[in-house]
């Protein structure tokens, strides 16, 4: 930071390319900083991690050569972050986030200093000395510089006293010019223009860094990596087979249910064709899930499957990260969705909802598209321990991990004080759905290291897949509190506690200031993984598959999938 003495020295140079204000504010923004210049920090400013992975979320947009500019701005409570610095730091650490809290707070302090200068412009428009004192006090913290401030104050007063009373125009002009010397020949308007530009630049940097700070964490969430996650509930038990079991790949081949080879030729690896009864099974799962969830008061939706990249980012996903799960459309600002959570989250973007309409509950059907870059996670680690030679074969074939699939997603907008209650309802709906199918599964309270940036708390359900000889994730339910709504701009206006008085001003909104809603999302059905579960758990010795009873009304009367005659 420039000292007061250096500031005066710079201002006396008539050939300076910037006014002292411009030089001072630029020095605040561009001085060398090890965190700002590190590659890790640069990555943090331009990347965010998917909600189902650990790390940070954000909304930066990459660009080469120039300063990064956010495409949108989140309504982040910087004062709360500053006042709860230790809590935020612990949260960042426990969630293995790359967010740089020290840099965020440093940028915020600089932002406040510049805001203080700008807000005082009405006071100093007629008194350049007051402006200079304000700027100096806002940017110099060393006690030994206050003597210089006092000297400037005396100089200001001297000039102000000289300008009192009736003066000859030439004398007054001379005094005005004396005051302008400290601005290196620049007038106040030009200096303020420079200040506004610097304030915009600083605000952009502050947004880019702050958007990487993850959501707060529920106090009951276990701390640690994925292995620290706690089992909340276990339903059913592993089925005992009196014959050699097959995985879903072999069963599907014998039943002529899907074709991976043809899809690989047409589209590439991790794509597939569903055939024959597998098509009926997908439709049955979708229609059954929407039917059951709709009974709980959820509004059915079919969503767009291409959305703006800014909406993807606001929901906590990052289209441009190195291991992004998002497919971006080249030469456009659009992406394919990885989950209906994104378009449903954006349905009320930039809106103020009436409290009487909350909660808003949606059940949405969509196709989902994911790159699956680096997504094997715990399954890879388990496989490497148990079957290292077969690990690539097990994890990269079949329906478990694919690039395109159908899914039914639940989403809720609610009042803040009710989000924990609705989170419990969402996980209960999921558990009831899977229990009714006769699946054996466990519900986990996921540890901090496995939470994505938006999640305050996340429950996962893992079902037993006997052909793969392991549990596999089939759904999750996340409470994102106001993380997404602050980015999407979704608020509600509380209803007034009492009827408005007759004397109330016409048109004035009643009910107090608006508040951000809380958002929650949960998977009702991820079709391919439930097909895996159904085929592997309900296989019979003759190679047939018994369809779970709840799905039969949606299967056109089909109760058993039998091998095709040769």
Order of alpha helices (4+ residues) and beta strands (2+ residues): alpha-alpha-alpha-alpha-alpha-alpha-alpha-alpha-alpha-alpha-alpha-alpha-beta-alpha-beta-alpha-beta-alpha-beta-beta-alpha-beta-alpha-beta-beta-alpha-alpha-beta-alpha-beta-beta-beta-alpha-beta-beta-beta-alpha-beta-alpha-beta
